[in-house]
């Protein structure tokens, strides 16, 4: 009974880590898409332009911040995936699998 419970918890934990990694990856993709949209809007001068608020320089800076956040999300996604793999290897090393 205890072994079965342990197996369920470890496989559930791994599944949770993988789900979290996938969610972070989706967020990163969304942020990259938004950053590219902001860059193209800044390049074309699309939308209303207010000096110091929405001029091309400010818009490009906002897009750059979005890209930085996207890179951070991708790193977090990779970390979650590595954590899931590490849990799986530890489980196999402990002979639980």
Residue, then its C-alpha position, 0 to 999 in steps of 0.5 A: x500500500x505504501x509503495x503504491x502511494x509512493x509511486x502515485x505521488x512521484x509520477x503525479x509530481x513529475x506530471x505536475x512539473x511537466x505541466x508547469x514547464x509547458x505552461x511557462x513555455x506557452x507564456x514565453x511564446x505569447x510574450x515573444x509574439x506580443x514583443x514582435x507585434x509591439x516592434x512592428x507597431x513601433x516601426x510602422x507608427x501604428x496607433x496614436x503617438x504621444x511623446x514620451x509615452x508611445x513614441x517609437x523609442x519607448x515602444x521599442x523599449x517596451x518590446x525589448x522588455x517583453x523579449x527579456x521576460x519571454x527569455x526568462x520564462x523560457x529559462x524557467x520552462x527549461x528548469x521545470x523540464x530538467x527538474x522533472x527529468x531529475x525526479x524521474x532519474x532519482x526515482x529510477x535510481x531508488x528502484x521505485x519505478 
